[in-house]
């Protein structure tokens, strides 16, 4: 589905990512592990068209997207919930969600169906649909951010650190929802610092360090890898 080959990019004169090759297969959950500053958010910004690749290629379902506009990438089937949520605090939960459907904003029926799917995934949001997004707890705001991305009806959902700043019980709830999204047939590309929880729900994983892929393989195998266990699992 998503194929990243030899990707290098960065900011100003500095390369943050160097020769990255990653595959996110259809219907699977692929996790990207790495410490702060390893390049995870830069990778996702490049996949979403917010940052230009300097070298290499990004293809999705066989379509070249390396230099595509961000709006075209969403229309192709890739939607991202960014780190930090970036909600409109004074707007209602429902309005924030609806903004995620801008690529089909004229289709009222499709938007209604999208809201129903999000509310089925996160029932608390149905109860708070008229509340300002800024009045919600951190976990509920993260649910809105994920739901907003799902409103684009993506084939690939990109999630950048969805558990950051959340209490353990809320993290488990959010990650369970991510697993259910994937089980519904939507591929997921997930960056996550809670390596233990992420590897439990993932099919495959890549480890970034200083802008390079240093480990990759089946999630279950990386769970048993001594280097990964020492660096990310506290073992």
C-alpha positions as CSV (number, residue, x, y, z in Angstrom):
1,X,0.0,0.0,0.0
2,X,2.4,2.7,1.2
3,X,6.0,2.3,0.0
4,X,8.8,4.7,1.1
5,X,12.0,4.1,-0.7
6,X,15.4,5.9,-0.1
7,X,13.7,8.9,1.5
8,X,15.8,11.8,2.8
9,X,14.5,15.1,3.9
10,X,15.0,17.7,6.6
11,X,14.9,21.4,7.4
12,X,17.1,24.1,6.0
13,X,20.5,22.6,5.3
14,X,20.1,19.7,7.8
15,X,18.9,16.3,6.8
16,X,16.8,14.8,9.5
17,X,15.9,11.6,7.6
18,X,18.5,9.7,5.6
19,X,17.8,6.8,3.1
20,X,14.5,5.7,4.8
21,X,12.8,2.6,3.3
22,X,9.5,1.6,4.9
23,X,6.5,-0.4,3.7
24,X,3.0,-0.2,5.3
25,X,1.0,-3.1,3.8
26,X,-2.8,-2.9,3.2
27,X,-4.9,-3.8,6.2
28,X,-1.9,-4.0,8.6
29,X,-0.8,-1.9,11.6
30,X,2.8,-0.7,11.2
31,X,4.5,0.9,14.1
32,X,7.4,3.3,14.1
33,X,9.5,3.4,17.3
34,X,12.2,5.8,18.2
35,X,13.3,8.3,20.8
36,X,12.4,12.0,20.7
37,X,14.3,13.6,17.8
38,X,14.7,10.3,15.9
39,X,12.7,11.7,13.0
40,X,9.2,10.1,13.4
41,X,7.2,13.3,13.1
42,X,9.4,14.5,10.2
43,X,8.7,11.2,8.4
44,X,4.9,11.6,8.9
45,X,5.0,15.3,7.8
46,X,6.7,14.1,4.6
47,X,4.2,11.3,4.0
48,X,1.3,13.8,4.4
49,X,2.8,16.4,2.1
50,X,3.6,19.0,4.7
51,X,7.4,18.6,4.1
52,X,9.0,18.0,0.8
53,X,11.3,15.0,0.2
54,X,14.8,15.8,-1.0
55,X,15.6,12.4,-2.3
56,X,13.7,9.1,-2.6
57,X,10.1,8.3,-3.4
58,X,6.7,7.8,-1.7
59,X,4.1,5.7,-3.5
60,X,0.6,4.8,-2.3
61,X,-1.3,2.0,-4.0
62,X,1.1,2.4,-6.9
63,X,0.5,6.1,-7.2
64,X,3.5,8.5,-6.9
65,X,2.9,11.0,-4.1
66,X,6.4,12.2,-3.4
67,X,5.6,15.8,-4.5
68,X,1.9,15.8,-4.3
69,X,0.0,18.5,-2.4
70,X,-1.3,17.7,1.1
71,X,-4.9,17.9,-0.1
72,X,-4.2,15.5,-3.0
73,X,-2.7,13.0,-0.5
74,X,-5.8,13.1,1.7
75,X,-8.0,12.5,-1.4
76,X,-5.7,9.6,-2.3
77,X,-6.6,8.0,1.0
78,X,-4.1,9.0,3.6
79,X,-5.2,11.0,6.7
80,X,-3.1,12.0,9.7
81,X,-3.9,12.8,13.3
82,X,-0.8,14.8,14.2
83,X,1.1,15.0,17.5
84,X,-0.4,17.6,19.7
85,X,-4.0,17.2,18.4
86,X,-4.3,20.7,16.9
87,X,-8.0,21.1,17.5
88,X,-10.0,24.3,17.3
89,X,-10.6,24.7,21.0
90,X,-13.7,27.0,20.7
91,X,-15.4,25.0,18.1
92,X,-17.7,22.2,19.0
93,X,-16.6,18.6,18.9
94,X,-18.9,17.9,16.0
95,X,-17.6,20.9,14.1
96,X,-14.0,19.8,14.6
97,X,-14.9,16.3,13.3
98,X,-16.7,17.7,10.3
99,X,-13.7,19.7,9.3
100,X,-11.9,16.4,8.7
101,X,-14.4,15.6,5.9
102,X,-13.5,18.6,3.8
103,X,-12.6,16.5,0.8
104,X,-16.3,15.4,0.5
105,X,-17.9,18.3,2.3
106,X,-20.8,18.5,-0.2
107,X,-21.9,14.9,0.6
108,X,-24.1,15.3,3.6
109,X,-24.9,11.6,3.8
110,X,-21.3,10.6,3.8
111,X,-20.5,13.1,6.5
112,X,-23.4,11.8,8.6
113,X,-22.2,8.2,8.2
114,X,-18.7,9.3,9.1
115,X,-19.9,10.9,12.3
116,X,-21.9,7.8,13.2
117,X,-18.7,5.7,12.8
118,X,-16.7,8.0,15.0
119,X,-19.4,8.1,17.7
120,X,-19.6,4.3,17.6
121,X,-15.8,4.1,18.1
122,X,-15.8,6.8,20.8
123,X,-19.3,7.0,22.4
124,X,-18.3,9.7,24.8
125,X,-17.9,12.1,21.9
126,X,-21.5,11.6,21.0
127,X,-22.5,12.9,24.4
128,X,-20.2,15.9,24.1
129,X,-20.7,16.6,20.4
130,X,-22.0,20.2,21.1
131,X,-19.3,21.0,23.7
132,X,-16.3,23.1,22.8
133,X,-13.3,20.8,22.0
134,X,-11.1,22.8,24.4
135,X,-13.4,21.8,27.3
136,X,-12.6,18.1,26.9
137,X,-10.0,16.1,28.8
138,X,-6.7,15.3,27.1
139,X,-7.9,11.8,26.3
140,X,-11.2,12.9,24.8
141,X,-9.3,15.5,22.7
142,X,-7.1,12.8,21.3
143,X,-10.3,10.9,20.4
144,X,-11.5,14.0,18.5
145,X,-8.2,14.2,16.7
146,X,-8.3,10.6,15.6
147,X,-12.0,10.9,14.7
148,X,-11.3,14.0,12.6
149,X,-8.8,12.0,10.6
150,X,-11.2,9.1,10.2
151,X,-13.8,11.6,8.8
152,X,-11.7,11.7,5.6
153,X,-12.6,8.0,5.1
154,X,-8.9,7.0,4.8
155,X,-7.4,3.8,3.5
156,X,-4.3,4.6,5.6
157,X,-4.6,6.3,9.0
158,X,-1.4,8.0,10.2
159,X,-1.1,8.5,14.0
160,X,1.7,10.5,15.5
161,X,2.1,9.8,19.2
162,X,-1.6,9.4,20.1
163,X,-0.8,8.4,23.7
164,X,1.5,11.3,24.6
165,X,0.5,13.0,27.8
166,X,-2.3,10.5,28.6
167,X,-2.8,8.5,31.8
168,X,-2.2,4.7,31.4
169,X,-5.9,3.8,31.5
170,X,-6.7,6.4,28.8
171,X,-3.8,5.3,26.8
172,X,-5.1,1.7,26.8
173,X,-8.5,2.9,25.7
174,X,-7.1,4.9,22.8
175,X,-4.8,2.1,21.7
176,X,-7.7,-0.3,21.8
177,X,-9.7,2.0,19.5
178,X,-6.7,2.1,17.2
179,X,-6.6,-1.7,17.1
180,X,-10.4,-1.8,16.3
181,X,-9.9,0.8,13.5
182,X,-7.2,-1.5,12.0
183,X,-9.4,-4.6,12.4
184,X,-12.1,-2.8,10.4
185,X,-9.8,-2.9,7.4
186,X,-8.0,0.5,7.6
187,X,-4.3,0.3,7.5
188,X,-2.5,2.2,10.3
189,X,0.9,3.8,10.4
190,X,1.6,4.5,14.1
191,X,4.4,6.4,15.8
192,X,4.3,5.6,19.5
193,X,6.6,5.9,22.5
194,X,4.7,3.3,24.5
195,X,6.7,0.5,22.6
196,X,5.3,-2.4,24.7
197,X,1.7,-1.5,24.0
198,X,2.3,-0.6,20.3
199,X,4.2,-3.8,19.6
200,X,1.4,-5.9,21.1
201,X,-1.2,-4.6,18.5
202,X,1.1,-4.1,15.5
203,X,1.9,-6.5,12.7
204,X,5.3,-5.0,11.8
205,X,7.6,-2.4,13.2
206,X,10.6,-0.1,12.3
207,X,13.0,1.5,14.8
208,X,14.4,4.9,13.9
209,X,17.5,6.3,15.4
210,X,19.1,9.6,14.3
211,X,17.0,9.6,11.1
212,X,17.8,6.1,10.0
213,X,16.1,2.8,10.2
214,X,18.2,0.6,12.5
215,X,15.8,-2.3,13.2
216,X,12.8,-3.7,11.3
217,X,10.7,-6.8,11.2
218,X,7.6,-8.5,12.6
219,X,6.3,-6.8,15.8
220,X,6.5,-10.1,17.7
221,X,10.1,-10.6,16.7
222,X,11.1,-7.1,17.7
223,X,9.4,-7.6,21.0
224,X,12.0,-10.3,21.7
225,X,15.0,-8.4,20.2
226,X,17.5,-7.7,22.9
227,X,18.4,-4.2,21.7
228,X,14.8,-3.2,21.4
229,X,14.0,-4.6,24.8
230,X,16.8,-2.7,26.4
231,X,16.1,0.6,24.6
232,X,12.3,0.7,24.6
233,X,10.9,-2.0,26.9
234,X,12.9,-1.4,30.0
235,X,14.1,-5.0,30.0
